[in-house]
Amino acid sequence: MSDLRDKDDRIGLRTYLTPEEAKEFHKLFMISFLIFTAVAIVAHILVWNWRPWL
């Protein structure tokens, strides 16, 4: 019974992720968020140069 408990080192309610999996997911999520934010900033700058809205 203790072997099952040691192997099943899941965190949180209904996440079904081990701490290592959660860290990897968080890392990928943050990288994709930063890329999305950078693209959005560049798009806003380009649109502002094309047609300023203020």
C-alpha positions as CSV (number, residue, x, y, z in Angstrom):
1,M,0.0,0.0,0.0
2,S,2.8,2.4,0.8
3,D,4.4,1.7,-2.6
4,L,1.3,3.0,-4.3
5,R,1.2,6.1,-2.2
6,D,4.8,6.8,-3.0
7,K,4.4,6.3,-6.7
8,D,1.2,8.4,-6.8
9,D,2.8,11.8,-5.9
10,R,0.1,13.9,-7.6
11,I,-0.5,17.4,-6.4
12,G,-3.7,19.4,-6.1
13,L,-7.3,18.4,-6.7
14,R,-7.9,16.7,-10.0
15,T,-4.7,17.9,-11.7
16,Y,-3.3,14.4,-12.1
17,L,0.2,15.9,-12.5
18,T,3.4,15.1,-10.6
19,P,5.4,18.0,-9.4
20,E,7.9,17.5,-12.2
21,E,5.0,17.5,-14.8
22,A,3.5,20.6,-13.2
23,K,6.8,22.5,-13.4
24,E,7.3,21.5,-17.1
25,F,3.7,22.5,-17.9
26,H,4.2,25.8,-16.2
27,K,7.5,26.5,-18.0
28,L,5.9,25.8,-21.4
29,F,2.9,27.9,-20.5
30,M,5.0,30.9,-19.5
31,I,7.1,30.7,-22.7
32,S,4.0,30.6,-24.9
33,F,2.5,33.4,-22.9
34,L,5.6,35.6,-23.4
35,I,5.7,34.8,-27.1
36,F,2.0,35.7,-27.5
37,T,2.5,39.0,-25.5
38,A,5.5,39.9,-27.7
39,V,3.5,39.3,-30.9
40,A,0.6,41.3,-29.6
41,I,2.9,44.3,-28.7
42,V,4.6,44.2,-32.1
43,A,1.1,44.1,-33.8
44,H,-0.1,47.1,-31.7
45,I,3.0,49.0,-32.7
46,L,2.6,48.3,-36.4
47,V,-1.1,49.2,-36.3
48,W,-0.3,52.4,-34.4
49,N,2.2,53.4,-37.1
50,W,-0.3,52.6,-39.8
51,R,-3.3,54.4,-38.2
52,P,-2.9,56.0,-34.8
53,W,-6.1,55.7,-32.8
54,L,-5.6,58.6,-30.3
